[in-house]
C-alpha cells in the first residue's frame, strides 16, 4: 500500500487588502495630546489641520483606511487647546498678569 497525497486545494479567490491606519490621523491625535500637555497652539493648530485632512482621506478611501476615531480625537483636542490658549491670552491681557506690579504715572 502506497500513500498518495491529497489533491492540492483549489486556487484562492483573491484576498482582500487589510485596511491600514491613516498616519495623519495618528499624528493628529499625538499632536492633540501634546497640545494639551505642553505645547498649546504650536501643536493644537497642526492637530486640527492633520485631523481634518485625515478625516477626508479616510472617507474617500472606501474602507481601505482606518483611524477615524483618532482623527476626530485630534481635532477635538486641537480645538480645546486653541480655546484654552485664547482664554489664557485674554486673561493675561485683561489682568496684566505678566507685569511686575510696577505702575507708571505719566
C-alpha positions as CSV (number, residue, x, y, z in Angstrom):
1,X,0.0,0.0,0.0
2,X,1.4,3.3,-1.0
3,X,0.3,6.6,0.2
4,X,-1.0,9.1,-2.3
5,X,-1.1,12.7,-1.2
6,X,-4.4,14.5,-1.3
7,X,-5.0,16.8,-4.2
8,X,-3.9,20.4,-3.8
9,X,-6.5,22.9,-2.7
10,X,-8.3,25.0,-5.4
11,X,-6.6,28.3,-6.2
12,X,-7.6,31.1,-3.9
13,X,-10.3,33.5,-4.8
14,X,-8.0,36.5,-4.2
15,X,-7.7,38.1,-0.8
16,X,-8.7,41.5,0.3
17,X,-6.3,44.2,1.4
18,X,-6.2,44.7,5.1
19,X,-7.2,48.3,6.0
20,X,-4.3,50.5,7.0
21,X,-4.3,53.1,9.8
22,X,-4.1,56.6,8.3
23,X,-0.8,58.2,9.5
24,X,-2.2,61.7,9.5
25,X,-4.9,60.5,12.0
26,X,-2.3,59.1,14.3
27,X,-0.2,62.2,14.2
28,X,-3.3,64.4,14.7
29,X,-4.1,62.5,17.9
30,X,-0.5,62.7,19.1
31,X,-0.3,66.4,18.5
32,X,-3.7,67.0,20.1
33,X,-2.5,65.3,23.3
34,X,0.8,67.3,23.2
35,X,-1.1,70.5,22.7
36,X,-3.0,70.0,26.0
37,X,0.0,68.7,27.9
38,X,2.8,71.2,27.0
39,X,2.7,72.8,23.5
40,X,-0.5,74.7,23.2
41,X,-1.0,76.4,19.9
42,X,2.2,75.0,18.4
43,X,0.7,71.5,18.4
44,X,-3.0,72.4,18.5
45,X,-3.2,74.0,15.1
46,X,-1.3,71.2,13.3
47,X,-3.6,68.7,15.1
48,X,-6.6,70.5,13.6
49,X,-5.2,70.6,10.1
50,X,-4.0,67.0,10.1
51,X,-7.2,65.7,11.7
52,X,-9.4,67.3,9.1
53,X,-7.2,66.1,6.3
54,X,-7.2,62.6,7.7
55,X,-11.0,62.5,8.0
56,X,-11.4,63.5,4.4
57,X,-8.8,60.9,3.3
58,X,-10.5,58.1,5.3
59,X,-13.9,58.9,4.0
60,X,-12.6,58.9,0.4
61,X,-10.7,55.6,0.9
62,X,-13.8,53.4,0.7
63,X,-12.9,51.4,3.8
64,X,-9.2,50.9,2.9
65,X,-8.0,53.2,5.7
66,X,-9.0,53.3,9.4
67,X,-8.3,55.8,12.2
68,X,-11.4,58.0,12.0
69,X,-11.6,58.0,15.8
70,X,-8.0,59.1,16.2
71,X,-8.6,61.9,13.6
72,X,-11.7,63.0,15.5
73,X,-9.8,62.9,18.8
74,X,-7.0,65.0,17.3
75,X,-9.5,67.6,16.0
76,X,-11.3,67.8,19.3
77,X,-8.2,68.1,21.4
78,X,-6.8,70.7,19.0
79,X,-9.9,72.8,19.4
80,X,-9.8,72.5,23.2
81,X,-6.1,73.6,23.1
82,X,-6.9,76.6,20.9
83,X,-9.8,77.6,23.1
84,X,-7.7,77.3,26.3
85,X,-4.8,79.3,24.7
86,X,-7.2,82.1,23.6
87,X,-8.8,82.2,27.1
88,X,-5.3,82.3,28.7
89,X,-4.2,85.1,26.4
90,X,-7.4,87.1,27.2
91,X,-6.8,86.5,30.9
92,X,-3.2,87.7,30.7
93,X,-4.1,90.8,28.7
94,X,-7.0,91.8,31.0
95,X,-5.4,91.2,34.3
96,X,-1.9,92.3,33.5
97,X,-0.6,89.0,34.9
98,X,2.8,89.4,33.2
99,X,3.7,92.8,34.7
100,X,5.9,93.1,37.7
101,X,3.4,95.0,39.7
102,X,5.0,98.3,38.8
103,X,2.9,101.2,37.5
104,X,4.0,104.2,35.6
105,X,2.3,107.5,36.0
106,X,2.6,109.7,33.0
